[in-house]
Amino acid sequence: MSTNVSFINMKGGVGKTTLAMQVALAADKANLKVLAVDLDPQSNLSQAVLGARAYLKHLTDEKPTIVDVFEGYVPTTHKKGSPTALNPEEVILHGVSSFTSSTLDLIPSRLELSNSLRNPTGKERRLAKLLSKVANQYDLVVIDCAPTDSILTDSAYFASRYVFIPIKPEFMATIGLPLLARSLERFKAENEDHVIEICGIGFVHSSTYSNGPEGLQSIQEVTEFAEAQGWKVFDHPIRYSGSYPRAARERSAISHTNYAQWPTISGFEAFKDELFEAIGLEKAEAKAAS
């Protein structure tokens, strides 16, 4: 059965998509079966994994996306004259990375996902129900979430066992943490039968200046808040490197990105190992490697 982890922060621009993509590609590289779910109307994960042209073609061809998961059916298109029931295999794209024999699959998003926020009633469990039908096909499900407390967040909670919080060490870094803490506590109170926990917080450095006084103060504030909540702060941060945006352009794992240097590659590997250990995936990785 799959281990499902959502990448969430109520503050935008903290590196959620970058980490979600790289973790999914690292699992792919390790020959783990992994499903990436784009739960953000901005669809950055979909575009980064598929590439801009392939993603645009997917939309132009009117193929299913996460929107259809929330609506519960595939609507009529220029090619189909009637709505049809949604088959999980219709919405999952297989082998989407550039690796030979890729084990990475994707449920892409599109901008119209934001429409679900206008009429959310009864939709919050639909992603979890779909993932439950394919759970035995995957080792890991990575969910990239929108920076908002909405039906999309509740859907991620229902679909996940773990939540990971990427955060940038900068001014107002803690702004999203109290919101996330209250959101998760509310969800737990309303759904006592569902087990979900924060597996950790990881710092994502966005510039070389984040090691300065402002960054250090931010790290201290986040660490103090995390300790008060009982949340683990990862020992291995993601250090700043221009290789990460280059990896997104190249649709590549950081270890296969042109001109990526060893400190960047080894730094991400250390973070990935810590994450996999936190969610109990290291045994599956070792088994796949043997």
N, C-alpha and C positions, 0 to 999 in steps of 0.2 A: 504494500500500500504506500501511496505517496506521502511525503512530508511536505506540508504546505506552509509557506512563509510569505507574509506581506511586508513590503517595504513602504512604510508610512511615516509622514511627518506633516503636521498641520501647517507648516511653513513651507512655501515653495522655494525652488532653486537651491536645494540642499544636496543634490546628487543622487536622488532616488533612482532615476532611470539609468544613470551611468552604472550604479552598483548592481541594479537588477539585471541589466544586460550582461555585465561582466561575470556575475555569479552564474547566470544561466549558461553562458559560453564556457565557463570553467567546468561546470558539470557536464556539458556536452563533450569537452575535451577529455574528461575523465571517463567517458563512455557511460555516464549515467543517463537514464531516460528522464528528460526534463521538459516541462511545459511552462512557457512564459505566458502570463495573462496580462494584457494591457488594459488596465481599469481606469485610464485617464482619457478624457475627451480630447486632450491635446495630441494624443497618439504618438508621442515621441518614441516610445519603445518600439512600436510597430514600424515606424519609419527607419529607426536605427538598425533593427534586426533584418528587415526585408530590403532596405535600400529605398530611396525615394521613388525610383521608377517602378519597381515591383509593387510598392505599396499603392501608388496611384493607379496602376493597372488593376489591382485588386478591387479598388473602389469603383473604377470605371466599369469593370465586369460585373458589378453589383453582387459580389460574393458576400456571404454572411460574415458578420463581425460580432463583437461582444454586445452590440446593440440588440441583435436578434436573440441573444441569451436572455436579456432583460425583458424583451417583449414576449418571449415564449414561443415564437414562431418565425418563419421566414416569410416576409411579405411578398406580394406580387411584384414582378419586375417586368422589364421590357421583353424578357424571354419566357416568363412564367405567368400564366393567366389566373392563378389562384394561390392563396397563401398555403404554406405547407408546414407540417410539424417539424420542429428543429431536431435534427440528428446531430449528436455531438461531433461526429466525423465531418460534418459539413462545415463546421465553424473552426475546426482545428487544422492549421496548416502544418504539414509534416516536413522534417528535415530542412529547416529554413536557414541554418547557418552555412558559412562557406567551408566548413570542415567536410572532408570526404566521409561519407557514411554518417552524416550528422544525426545526432540523437535529440536535437532540439526542435520542439514543436512550439507553435504560437497560436494564441487566440488574439487576433488583432482588434484594434479599436477604431473608432472614427468620431468626428466632432459631434454627431447626432446623439452620442451617449449622454450629452448634457440634457437632452430632452427627458431622460428618465428622472431627473431631479424635479421636474415639474409635476409628474404624476407617479410618485414612487410607491403607492399603495400595493402591497402584496408582492413586490419584486425583490425584496432584499435577500431571499433564500435561493433564488433561481440559479445563481452562479454556483453555489455550494451543491445544489442538486445535480447540475451538469457535471461538475468535477467528481462527484461521488460515483458517477457512471463510468469514469475512466481512471479512477484512482489506482487500480491494479496495473495500469499500463505505465506508470511513472514512479521514479524514485523521488523526484523533487518537483514541486509546483512553485514558481516564483510569481508573485502578484505585484505589479507596479501600480501604486495607488495615486489618486488625485489628492492634492493638498487641501482637503475640505472635509468637514464632518457632515456627512450626508448619507443617503442610501448607498452610495458607492463604498463608503467606509464600513457601514454595517454589512454590506455584501462581502467585503474582504474579511471582516471578522468571522462571519458564518463559514467562510470557505477556508479559514486558516487555523493552524495549530499554534503558529508563532507569529509575532510581529517584530520586525527589526526596524530601528529608527536611525536613518542617516542624518547627520547634523553637521553644519559648517561652524567652525569656531570663529564666530564674528559677532559684532554688536547685534543684540536682540536674538541671539541664537536660541535662547530658552523660550521664545515667545510661543512656539507651538507645543512645547512639552506639557504645560498644565492643561491645555485643551485636549491633548491626546490622552493624558491621564484620566481626565473626567469622562471623556468619550468611552474609553475602555471600561472604566468602572461602571458607567451606566449600562453598557452592553452586558457586562457580567451579571449585574443585578437583575436585568430583565431576562437573561438566558443562563440560568444557573447550571443547566445540563451541558453547556458547551465549555470545554476546557481550552483556554487560550491564554498565552502569556507573552510578555516582552522577553525576547531571547537576548537582547542587547542593544546598546547604542554605539554607533561607530562614527568617529570624526572624519569628515571629508574636507581636506584642506583645498581651498579654491585659489590660493595664490601663495607666493613666497612670503607675503607679509603676515600670514596667519600665525607665524611663530613669534610675532612681536607681542608687546604688552596687551593689546586689545584681544588678540587670540588667546593668550595665556589666561586672561581674566575670564573670557568666555568659557574656556575649558574648565576652569575652576567652578564657575557657576553651574554649568551643565552637570559636572561630576557631583556637586553637592546636592543638586535636585535629584539626580539618579539614585544616589545613596539613600536619600530620604524615601524614595519610592521602592527601594530594593531592586533596582534595575542594574544589570551588569554593564559597565563601560568597557568596551573591547580594548585590549592591550595594544592592538595593531591598527593604527589609523591609516587612512588612505592619504598619502602625501601628494602634494600638488605635482602634476606633470602634464605637459601639453600632449602627451601620448594618449590621454583619455578621450579628448575630443577627436583626435586623429583616429582612434580605434572606432569611434562611432561612425565617422565618415567611411572607414574601410570595412565596416561590418565585421570587425575582427576582435578576438580575445586580446587582452593587453599583451600576452606573451607572444602573440603573432603579429603585433603591430609594427609597422616600419619605424625604425629608429628608436623604439622603446628601449630604455636602458635597464640594466640588470637591477639597480635599486628599486625602480618602479615595478618591475615584474615580480621580484622577490617580495616586495612590500605587499602587493596585492595577494600573492600566494599565502603569505602569513595571515592576512585578514580572512581570506577564504577558508583556510584551515580552521581558524578560530570560530567562524560562523558555522561550518559544517559540524564541528564538535558541539557547539551550543544547541544545535537542533537534532543531534544524534545521527548525522548522515555520514560520519567518517567511516563507519563499518561498511556501508553500501559502497562508498568510494573505494575502499580497500578491496572489496570483493570484485568490483568491476575491473580493477587494475590487475587482479590475479588471473 
